[in-house]
Amino acid sequence: MRVLTMREETLFCIASSPTEMTGLDEELDRLMPQLEAAKDAAGLGQVGPVVIRCFPTGEPDTYVMEVGVPVRAGTPAAGAAQVKTLPSFRCAALLHWGSLEHIGQAYETLFEAVKAASLEPGGEGREWYYHFEGDASPNNIIGLQLEVH
């Protein structure tokens, strides 16, 4: 685990409506095709890694998910996507190499490391899909980030 302060980032993204934690995987499956269509409408082609950002709404166990790609400031919105600037944030981070089958274990490791470092978890989480070949691929490289105070 590393503690980092991530810089401000401009994101071309699609946002979900408030969703319970248990429904986020289904919501991701719904948002990804919308993101791809919006990228095509904007003529973005193949751009940076996919970023998944989740943050609490204030209601118990309910989150908003944003799925997007980093873009340059000034990139216009297109289709269902908006362009927004994510604030910098302090996070505990690690890299997960492998299939999504084991991502839960990576999160457990990250949560344990946060606790061991006496850090207070915040509400936001981000996943950066630096290299993704598919759910079962052992070659995926995913950055996991949890907001900490």
N, C-alpha and C positions, 0 to 999 in steps of 0.2 A: 504494500500500500504506500502511496505517496499522498501528501497533502499539497494541493495545488491551488492557485488562484487562476481560474480560466479567464481569458480576456473576453471583452465584449465581442459578440459574434452576430453577424447579419444572417438571418435564416429565411429562406423561401420555404413556407410550410403550410400544412393543412392542420387544423385543430379539430379535436373531437368536442362533443358536448360533454358535460360532466358525466363521468362513468365510474361505477364501482370498480374497485381493484380487480375483482374476479372477471370483469368484462373487458379488460384492457387488451388481451390478446385478440379477441374478436374485433375490437375497435381498430386495432392495428391492421388486421386483414382487410377491413373496409377502407382505411385511409390510404394504404399504399397505392392502389390503382388510381385513386384521385390525385395523389402526388405525381405519379408518372404522367397522367394526362395533363396536369398543370405545367409540368416541366416541358412537355412537348409543345403546349400552347405558347410557352414563353421562349421556345427555341433554346432551352438550356442544354439539351443533350446530356452527355456524361459529365457531371460535375461532382465535386467532393463527396465525402462519405455521407451516408444517411445518418441523421441525428434524430433520436427519439427523446423527447423531453416530457417528463410527467411532473406535475405539481398539484398539491392539494387545493381543493376548492373551499375548504372551511367546514364542509359537511363531513361527517365521519366516513372514512374509508372511500371517499369519492375524489376523483382526480380528473384533470384535463390532460390530454395527451396531445402533443404537437409532434408531427413527423415532417422532417424537411431536409434540406441540404444547404450548406453554407454558400453564400453568394456575395458578390461585391455590393457595398452600399450603393444605393441608387438603382438597383435592379427592380424593374417594375413587377407588380403582382400580375398574376394571370390565372384564368380559370378559377378554381375554388381556392387557390393559394393566396396567402398574404405574405408580405415581406415585413419582418420585424427584427428589431435589434434586441438580442438577448443580453441582459446585463452580465457583467463579470460576476463570477461567484466562486467562493472558496469551497473546495470539495476534497473528499477522500477519493482516491482513484486507484484502479488497477486495470491491467489488461487481461482479458480472457481470451485464450487461444483454444478453439475447439467448437464442438457442436453446441447447439442450444440446449441439448439434453442436460448439459452440465452447468449451464449458466446460473441455476439456483444455488449450486455449491459455491460458485464464484461470489455471488452476493452474500452468502453466509460468511465466507472468509472476509469479505470487505466489512460487513457489520461487526464481526468479532474484532477486527483490527481497529475499527473506529472506537469501539468500547475499550479495548486495551490501551489506546492512546488517550483515553479520558476526553474524547471529543463528543460534543453534543450534536446528534444528527439534526439537520434541517428537513424541510419538506420536499425539496426538489431532487430529482434524479435525472441523469442524462446518460444515454448510451450512444456511443459513436461507432458505427459499423465501418471500420477502416478497410476491411476486406471481408466480403461475404459471398460464399459459394453456395449456400443453402443451409437449411436447418440442421442437417445431419453431418455437414462437412467438418472434418477435424482441422481444416485450414482457415476457418474463420478467425478474424482478429477483431475483438470488440472492446472498446474502452468503456468501463463502468465508472460513473461519477456520482457520488452522493454528497449533497450539500452538508457542510459541517460548520459549527460555530465553536 
